[in-house]
Amino acid sequence: MPRYALFFSYTAEAWNRMIQNPGDRAAAARAVAESAGGTLESIYFMFGCHDGMAICDLPDGEAAAAASIAVNSSGAFRSVETRELITPERLVAILGRAGEASGVYRAPGT
């Protein structure tokens, strides 16, 4: 099953609600991943341009998009970014396909 990283940043209002009523955000993330047919591997909070990151195993890109849209539509987030994670083993196959495609690609102006 493909693995995805979802980077997220909360709104100030969401932070305020969490300060007033702390809760288990991992349980909320787990429920969303499971509703999309996947599992939550881990969730971390951090400093910097993102407030946190969740790592999920999801069936496919449509499931990842559905989970991302579901949480983003709540209004609790300033941003949600979803990235598919590529294992080193898959990278070898991807590079092989890129080599085939680069042989037929024409650069602009050529």
C-alpha positions as CSV (number, residue, x, y, z in Angstrom):
1,M,0.0,0.0,0.0
2,P,1.4,3.4,-0.9
3,R,2.6,5.6,2.0
4,Y,1.9,9.4,2.2
5,A,3.1,12.3,4.3
6,L,0.5,14.9,5.0
7,F,2.0,18.2,6.2
8,F,-0.4,20.5,8.0
9,S,-0.6,23.9,9.6
10,Y,-3.5,24.9,11.9
11,T,-5.3,28.2,11.9
12,A,-5.0,30.5,15.0
13,E,-8.6,29.7,15.8
14,A,-7.9,25.9,15.8
15,W,-4.9,26.4,18.1
16,N,-7.0,28.4,20.5
17,R,-9.7,25.7,20.5
18,M,-7.0,23.0,21.2
19,I,-5.6,25.2,24.1
20,Q,-9.0,25.5,25.6
21,N,-9.9,21.9,25.1
22,P,-6.9,19.6,24.5
23,G,-7.7,16.3,22.8
24,D,-6.1,13.3,21.1
25,R,-5.3,14.6,17.6
26,A,-3.8,11.2,16.7
27,A,-7.2,9.6,17.2
28,A,-8.8,12.1,14.8
29,A,-6.1,11.5,12.2
30,R,-6.4,7.7,12.6
31,A,-10.1,8.0,12.0
32,V,-9.6,9.9,8.8
33,A,-7.0,7.5,7.5
34,E,-9.2,4.5,8.3
35,S,-12.3,6.1,6.6
36,A,-10.2,6.3,3.4
37,G,-9.3,2.6,3.7
38,G,-5.8,3.1,5.2
39,T,-4.0,3.3,8.5
40,L,-2.1,6.0,10.4
41,E,1.5,5.1,10.9
42,S,2.5,8.1,13.0
43,I,1.8,11.8,13.6
44,Y,4.2,14.4,14.7
45,F,4.0,18.1,15.7
46,M,6.9,20.4,14.8
47,F,8.1,24.0,14.7
48,G,8.7,25.8,11.4
49,C,6.6,26.3,8.3
50,H,4.3,23.3,9.2
51,D,2.7,22.6,12.5
52,G,2.8,18.8,12.0
53,M,3.0,15.8,9.8
54,A,1.1,12.6,9.6
55,I,2.4,9.4,7.8
56,C,-0.4,7.2,6.5
57,D,-0.6,4.1,4.4
58,L,-3.5,4.6,2.0
59,P,-4.8,2.5,-0.9
60,D,-4.1,5.0,-3.7
61,G,-3.9,8.6,-4.8
62,E,-7.6,9.0,-4.7
63,A,-7.8,7.9,-1.1
64,A,-4.9,10.2,-0.2
65,A,-6.7,13.1,-2.0
66,A,-10.0,12.3,-0.2
67,A,-8.3,12.3,3.2
68,S,-6.5,15.5,2.4
69,I,-9.7,17.2,1.2
70,A,-11.7,16.0,4.2
71,V,-9.4,17.5,6.8
72,N,-8.8,20.7,4.8
73,S,-12.5,21.3,4.4
74,S,-12.9,21.4,8.2
75,G,-11.6,25.0,8.2
76,A,-9.1,24.1,11.0
77,F,-6.1,24.3,8.7
78,R,-4.2,27.1,7.0
79,S,-2.7,24.5,4.7
80,V,-2.5,20.8,4.1
81,E,0.1,19.3,1.7
82,T,0.0,15.7,0.7
83,R,3.1,13.9,-0.7
84,E,3.5,10.3,-1.8
85,L,6.6,8.7,-0.3
86,I,8.9,6.7,-2.5
87,T,10.9,3.8,-1.2
88,P,14.5,3.3,-2.4
89,E,13.4,0.1,-4.2
90,R,10.6,2.0,-6.1
91,L,13.1,4.7,-7.0
92,V,15.2,2.3,-9.0
93,A,12.1,1.4,-11.2
94,I,11.1,5.0,-11.5
95,L,14.6,6.0,-12.6
96,G,14.5,3.3,-15.3
97,R,11.2,4.6,-16.6
98,A,12.6,8.2,-16.5
99,G,15.5,7.0,-18.6
100,E,13.1,5.7,-21.2
101,A,11.1,8.9,-21.2
102,S,14.2,11.1,-21.4
103,G,15.1,9.4,-24.7
104,V,12.0,10.7,-26.4
105,Y,11.5,14.1,-24.7
106,R,12.3,17.2,-26.8
107,A,13.4,20.2,-24.9
108,P,11.6,23.5,-25.7
109,G,13.0,25.2,-28.7
110,T,14.7,22.1,-30.2
